[in-house]
Amino acid sequence: MRARLSPTGHNDRVRVSAGHSALRFAIASHSHLAYRSGNAVGTQSTMSLRQTMTRIEPSLGFASLGLLAASVPSAAQTPPAADLALPELNVATEAPSSYRAGANQPVVRLPTTVADAPQTISVVPRALIDERAGTTLREALRNVTGISFAAGEGGASGDNLTLRGFSARGDFFIEGLRDVGQYTRDPFYLDSVEVLKGPSSIQFGRGSTGGVINQTLRLPQARNFGELSLQGYSPAGVRATSDVNLYAGTVGVRLNTMAMTQQIAGRDHVENSRYGIAPSVTFGLGTNTQFTVHYLHQYENNIPDYGLPWLFGRPAAVRRGNYYGTAGVDHERLTTDVLTARLSHRFSDEVTIRNTFRFSNYDRDLDATAPRFNTTPTRLAQIPTTTVLREAQFRDATDTGYNNLSELVLNFRTGALQHSAIIGAEFGREMNHTTRYFGPRPNANLFFP
């Protein structure tokens, strides 16, 4: 009888065959162990070895599992490898904040970045708007200091606010061009909102005494992605938005949509609803010449609310939900259409030229009821019999604008000095047509309108 070591695999398994003549067996580390008798086929058993074996001594006698088990402990074992101590590696960096604008973000109509601009600039990024679940520009600007919000004074609709104490109703911009419409600006198509504080008429023209509010658009990117958001409100309200971007070659297409309806808490018969769509396409992504077209269409159908009548220097002491309008008649319908086209060409790192054209049209149809007192009661005893005069207010207004902005951006060096300059020319025409008239409506009881 003889023993032989022959590696046959890597499964640490033992195969045992019993025959009728001389025995031959072999064992290997991480291999198969088999002993057999010639070509005879006998009974076969299987077991596992958990120790590594490199050498086995031959044994005489009839093969059995007991013989094998007695031979295993005598096998030599490979000593384990010594532990290798690796040097300690420390990696430290500052995590970027999604609530702060990048230091290299350019400023509209200025040849500098937000970090280097000689002006106080507050940037509200999209991440902050989304996490606050903001549904209007007013909500997005609540984090900005120096801004106060007003209601519908003067018959104005939409966003009405003051910036550093000055009215900013005419100081809204989209990508550097004026946005003069009276409508509720929804951020579903915005990437960020920039608030430039302080007089800015040198860059933006008339007004701009307290500053300007510039809205940056969500434009196509060189990647494919899609987002869908669904929100619910109390009292009854729901909102859905989507953001889809497709990219192929040097062409990118992006589509933003929004639809929502919501009742006003604590007010009877008052609700707001709107929907919007904002498609855009860019040709030449990643090249020196790019052409982008962006279109915004938004429609609102609201029930206007002029609140409670004023009595004895304060709102009348009646139920907060009292609605003094004319149910089924009062309405406010706003239609907004804004088309923006931009062509830019980069000649070199030093010279870039771009031209932006804007067409905008805002239509407003208002039929509202304002509660008034025909005669103010002088004694508390007169209040239960006091009637509220319902004054109908009608406004039909249309604002149309054409704007074109051409800019030349220069970056050059003279000796040790690095210069950045922007040269621009803007041409625009804005037209407004408003019709206002008033009319009587049936009076209402102060407590039970």
C-alpha positions in Angstrom: 0.0 0.0 0.0 1.2 3.5 -0.7 0.1 7.1 -0.1 0.2 10.0 -2.6 -0.7 13.7 -2.2 -2.5 15.0 -5.3 -4.4 18.3 -5.4 -7.7 17.9 -7.1 -9.8 20.9 -6.1 -10.5 23.6 -3.5 -13.6 22.4 -1.6 -12.0 20.8 1.6 -14.1 17.7 1.1 -13.1 14.0 1.6 -14.3 11.2 -0.7 -13.9 7.6 0.6 -14.3 4.5 -1.8 -14.1 0.9 -0.5 -13.0 -2.0 -2.7 -11.5 -5.5 -2.5 -7.8 -5.0 -3.2 -4.8 -2.8 -2.2 -5.8 0.7 -1.1 -4.5 4.0 -2.5 -5.5 7.4 -1.1 -4.4 11.0 -1.5 -5.0 14.2 0.5 -4.2 17.9 -0.3 -4.8 21.2 1.3 -8.1 22.6 0.2 -8.4 19.5 -2.1 -10.3 16.2 -2.5 -9.1 13.1 -0.6 -10.0 9.8 -2.4 -8.7 6.2 -2.0 -10.0 3.5 -4.2 -9.2 -0.1 -5.4 -8.3 -0.2 -9.1 -11.4 0.5 -11.2 -13.8 -1.1 -8.7 -16.8 0.9 -7.6 -17.7 0.6 -4.0 -19.6 2.4 -1.2 -18.9 6.1 -1.1 -19.1 8.6 1.9 -18.4 12.3 2.2 -17.1 14.5 5.1 -15.6 18.0 5.5 -12.0 18.9 6.7 -11.8 22.2 8.6 -8.0 22.2 9.0 -5.4 22.7 6.3 -3.2 19.6 5.8 0.0 19.5 3.8 1.3 16.0 4.6 -0.1 12.6 5.7 1.6 9.5 7.0 0.6 6.1 5.3 -1.3 3.6 7.5 -1.8 -0.1 7.1 -5.1 -1.8 7.6 -8.6 -1.7 6.1 -9.7 1.8 5.2 -12.4 3.2 7.3 -13.7 6.6 8.5 -12.1 5.9 11.9 -8.6 5.5 10.3 -9.0 8.8 8.5 -10.2 10.6 11.7 -7.2 9.3 13.6 -4.8 10.6 11.0 -6.2 14.2 10.8 -4.8 15.5 14.2 -1.3 14.6 13.2 -1.3 16.8 10.2 1.0 19.9 10.3 -0.8 23.3 10.2 0.4 26.5 8.5 1.0 29.2 11.0 -1.3 32.2 10.6 0.1 35.3 9.0 1.1 38.1 11.3 -1.3 41.2 11.5 -0.2 44.0 9.3 -0.5 47.5 10.9 -1.6 50.1 8.3 -0.9 53.8 8.8 -3.8 55.9 10.0 -5.4 58.0 7.2 -7.5 61.1 8.0 -9.7 62.8 5.4 -11.3 66.1 6.3 -13.3 68.5 4.2 -16.2 70.9 4.5 -19.6 69.5 3.5 -21.3 71.8 1.0 -24.4 73.5 2.3 -27.5 73.1 0.1 -28.9 76.3 1.6 -26.1 78.6 0.4 -25.3 79.8 -3.1 -22.0 78.7 -4.6 -19.2 81.2 -4.4 -18.9 81.2 -8.2 -22.6 81.9 -8.9 -22.8 84.9 -11.2 -24.9 87.9 -10.4 -27.4 89.0 -13.0 -26.3 92.2 -14.8 -23.1 92.4 -12.9 -19.6 91.2 -13.9 -19.0 89.4 -10.7 -20.1 86.6 -8.4 -22.3 86.6 -5.4 -19.3 86.3 -3.1 -17.5 89.3 -4.7 -20.4 91.6 -5.4 -20.2 95.0 -3.6 -23.8 94.7 -2.6 -25.9 92.8 -0.1 -27.4 89.8 -1.9 -29.6 87.1 -0.4 -30.0 83.9 -2.5 -32.9 81.5 -1.7 -31.9 78.2 -3.4 -34.4 75.6 -4.6 -33.4 73.2 -1.8 -34.7 75.6 0.8 -37.9 76.3 -1.1 -38.6 72.6 -1.5 -37.9 71.7 2.1 -40.2 74.5 3.3 -42.9 73.2 0.8 -43.2 76.7 -0.6 -46.1 77.2 -3.0 -45.6 80.9 -3.7 -42.8 83.4 -4.1 -44.0 85.1 -0.9 -43.4 81.9 1.1 -39.9 81.6 -0.5 -39.0 85.1 0.6 -40.0 84.7 4.2 -36.4 83.9 5.1 -35.1 87.1 3.7 -34.6 90.1 6.0 -35.8 93.6 4.9 -38.9 92.4 3.1 -42.5 93.1 4.3 -45.6 91.6 2.9 -48.8 93.6 2.1 -52.3 92.6 1.1 -54.3 93.9 -1.8 -54.0 97.6 -1.1 -54.9 99.7 -4.1 -56.7 96.9 -5.8 -53.5 95.0 -6.6 -53.4 91.3 -6.9 -50.7 88.7 -6.7 -47.4 89.4 -5.0 -47.3 92.8 -3.2 -44.4 93.5 -0.9 -42.0 96.2 0.1 -38.2 95.9 0.1 -36.3 98.0 2.6 -39.4 100.2 3.1 -40.0 100.8 -0.6 -42.7 99.2 -2.8 -41.2 96.4 -4.9 -44.3 95.7 -7.0 -42.5 96.7 -10.2 -39.1 95.3 -9.2 -39.6 91.6 -10.0 -37.3 90.2 -12.7 -36.9 86.8 -14.5 -33.4 86.1 -15.7 -32.6 89.9 -15.6 -35.7 91.1 -17.5 -38.6 92.8 -15.8 -41.7 90.8 -14.7 -44.5 93.3 -14.3 -47.6 91.2 -14.1 -49.9 91.1 -11.1 -50.2 87.3 -10.4 -49.3 84.8 -7.8 -45.7 83.7 -8.7 -45.4 79.9 -8.1 -41.8 78.6 -7.7 -42.5 75.3 -9.6 -40.3 76.6 -12.5 -37.7 78.5 -10.4 -34.2 77.3 -9.6 -33.5 80.1 -7.1 -34.5 83.6 -6.0 -32.0 86.4 -5.7 -32.7 89.5 -3.7 -30.3 92.4 -4.4 -30.7 95.0 -1.6 -30.2 98.7 -1.9 -30.6 101.1 -4.9 -30.0 99.2 -8.1 -31.3 101.5 -10.8 -27.8 101.7 -12.5 -28.2 98.0 -13.5 -31.9 97.6 -13.6 -33.4 101.0 -14.6 -36.4 102.7 -13.2 -37.6 102.0 -9.7 -35.3 99.6 -7.8 -35.1 102.0 -4.9 -35.1 99.3 -2.2 -33.6 96.7 -4.5 -34.7 94.0 -6.9 -36.0 90.4 -6.8 -34.6 88.3 -9.6 -35.9 84.8 -10.4 -33.7 82.2 -12.1 -35.3 79.6 -14.3 -34.9 75.8 -14.3 -33.2 75.2 -17.6 -32.2 72.0 -19.4 -29.1 70.1 -18.1 -26.8 67.6 -19.6 -28.3 64.6 -17.7 -31.5 62.6 -17.6 -33.7 62.7 -14.5 -37.3 63.0 -13.4 -39.1 64.1 -10.2 -42.8 63.9 -9.1 -44.2 65.5 -6.0 -47.6 65.2 -4.4 -48.7 67.2 -1.4 -51.9 67.4 0.7 -53.2 70.3 2.7 -55.7 71.0 5.5 -58.4 72.2 5.0 -59.1 70.4 1.7 -56.2 71.0 -0.7 -53.9 69.1 -3.0 -50.8 70.0 -5.1 -48.8 68.0 -7.7 -45.6 69.1 -9.5 -43.2 67.3 -11.9 -39.8 68.1 -13.2 -38.5 66.0 -16.1 -35.2 66.5 -18.0 -34.1 64.6 -21.1 -30.7 65.0 -22.8 -29.3 63.6 -26.0 -26.1 64.8 -27.8 -26.0 68.6 -27.4 -29.8 69.0 -27.0 -31.6 69.2 -23.7 -35.3 69.4 -23.0 -36.9 70.1 -19.6 -40.6 70.2 -18.6 -42.0 71.6 -15.3 -45.7 71.3 -14.5 -47.8 72.2 -11.5 -51.5 72.0 -10.5 -53.0 72.8 -7.1 -56.3 73.7 -5.4 -56.7 74.8 -1.8 -59.4 76.2 0.5 -58.5 79.0 2.9 -58.5 78.0 6.6 -61.3 79.6 8.6 -63.0 81.4 5.6 -66.2 80.2 4.1 -66.5 79.9 0.3 -62.9 81.0 -0.3 -60.5 78.9 -2.3 -57.6 79.3 -4.8 -56.7 77.0 -7.7 -54.1 77.3 -10.4 -52.1 75.2 -12.8 -48.9 75.9 -14.8 -46.6 74.5 -17.4 -43.0 75.6 -18.2 -41.2 73.7 -21.1 -37.7 74.7 -22.2 -35.2 73.5 -24.7 -31.5 74.2 -25.2 -29.5 73.6 -28.3 -25.7 73.4 -28.0 -25.3 72.1 -24.4 -21.6 72.0 -23.6 -20.6 73.9 -26.6 -19.5 77.5 -27.1 -22.8 78.5 -28.7 -26.1 77.9 -27.0 -29.7 78.8 -27.8 -32.4 78.4 -25.1 -36.1 78.9 -25.3 -38.3 78.9 -22.2 -42.0 79.3 -22.0 -44.2 79.8 -18.9 -48.0 79.5 -18.9 -49.9 79.8 -15.7 -53.7 80.1 -15.1 -55.4 81.0 -11.8 -59.0 80.7 -10.9 -59.6 82.2 -7.4 -62.4 83.4 -5.3 -61.4 86.9 -4.0 -61.8 87.7 -0.3 -62.0 91.2 1.0 -62.2 90.1 4.6 -64.3 91.5 7.4 -65.8 95.0 7.5 -64.0 97.6 9.7 -65.9 98.7 12.8 -64.8 101.0 15.7 -61.2 101.1 14.4 -60.8 97.3 14.2 -62.3 94.3 12.3 -65.9 93.7 13.3 -66.4 91.3 16.2 -68.1 88.6 14.2 -67.4 85.0 13.2 -64.1 84.8 11.4 -65.6 82.7 8.6 -68.3 85.2 7.6 -68.0 85.8 3.9 -69.5 89.1 2.6 -68.9 88.4 -1.1 -71.4 87.2 -3.6 -71.2 83.4 -3.8 -71.2 82.0 -7.3 -70.4 85.5 -8.8 -67.1 86.7 -7.4 -64.1 85.4 -9.2 -60.5 86.3 -10.2 -59.0 84.8 -13.3 -55.4 85.4 -14.1 -53.6 84.2 -17.2 -49.8 84.6 -17.5 -47.7 83.9 -20.6 -44.0 84.6 -20.6 -41.7 83.6 -23.5 -37.9 83.9 -23.1 -35.3 83.2 -25.8 -31.5 83.5 -25.2 -28.6 83.2 -27.6 -25.0 83.2 -26.2 -21.6 82.6 -27.8 -18.3 82.2 -26.1 -15.5 83.4 -28.2 -12.8 82.6 -25.6 -12.3 82.7 -21.9 -12.1 86.5 -22.2 -15.1 87.4 -24.4 -18.7 86.2 -24.3 -21.7 87.8 -25.9 -25.4 87.0 -25.2 -28.8 88.3 -26.2 -32.1 87.7 -24.3 -35.5 88.5 -25.8 -38.7 88.4 -23.7 -42.4 88.6 -24.6 -44.9 88.7 -21.8 -48.6 89.0 -21.5 -50.7 89.2 -18.3 -54.4 89.2 -18.3 -56.6 89.8 -15.2 -60.3 89.5 -14.9 -61.6 90.5 -11.4 -65.2 90.6 -10.1 -65.1 91.1 -6.3 -67.3 92.4 -3.5 -66.0 94.8 -0.9 -67.9 95.0 2.4 -68.6 98.6 3.5 -70.8 100.4 6.0 -73.2 102.9 4.6 -73.6 104.5 8.0 -71.3 103.6 10.9 -73.2 102.7 14.1 -72.4 105.0 17.0 -73.8 102.8 19.8 -73.5 99.1 20.5 -77.3 98.8 20.5 -77.4 99.6 16.8 -75.0 96.8 15.8 -77.5 93.9 15.6 -79.6 95.9 13.0 -76.6 97.1 11.1 -76.4 96.1 7.4 -73.3 95.8 5.3 -73.2 97.5 2.0 -71.8 95.1 -0.7 -69.8 97.2 -3.2 -69.0 95.3 -6.5 -65.6 96.0 -8.0 -64.7 95.1 -11.5 -61.3 95.2 -13.1 -60.3 94.0 -16.5 -56.5 94.6 -17.1 -54.0 93.4 -19.7 -50.2 94.1 -19.5 -48.0 93.3 -22.5 -44.3 93.7 -22.7 -41.5 93.4 -25.2 -37.9 93.5 -23.9 -34.5 92.8 -25.4 -31.2 92.7 -23.5 -27.8 92.5 -25.2 -24.7 92.0 -23.1 -20.9 91.7 -23.7 -18.9 90.1 -21.0 -15.2 90.8 -20.9 -12.4 89.3 -18.7 -8.9 90.6 -19.3 -5.7 91.5 -17.5 -3.5 94.6 -17.6 -0.2 93.8 -15.9 -0.9 92.5 -12.4 -4.6 93.5 -12.5 -7.5 91.2 -13.4 -10.6 93.0 -14.8 -14.2 91.9 -15.4 -16.6 94.1 -17.3 -20.1 93.9 -18.7 -21.5 96.2 -21.3 -25.2 96.0 -21.9 -28.1 97.7 -23.8 -31.8 97.1 -23.1 -34.8 98.0 -25.2 -38.3 97.5 -24.0 -41.9 98.5 -24.4 -44.6 97.9 -21.9 -48.3 98.5 -22.5 -51.2 98.5 -20.0 -54.9 98.6 -20.6 -57.2 98.6 -17.5 -60.9 99.0 -17.2 -62.5 99.7 -13.8 -66.1 100.2 -12.8 -68.2 99.7 -9.7 -71.8 98.6 -9.1 -74.3 97.9 -6.3 -75.2 94.5 -4.9 -77.8 93.4 -2.3 -76.8 94.3 1.3 -76.0 91.7 3.9 -76.6 91.4 7.6 -73.4 92.0 9.7 -73.8 88.8 11.7 -75.5 86.5 9.1 -74.3 87.5 5.7 
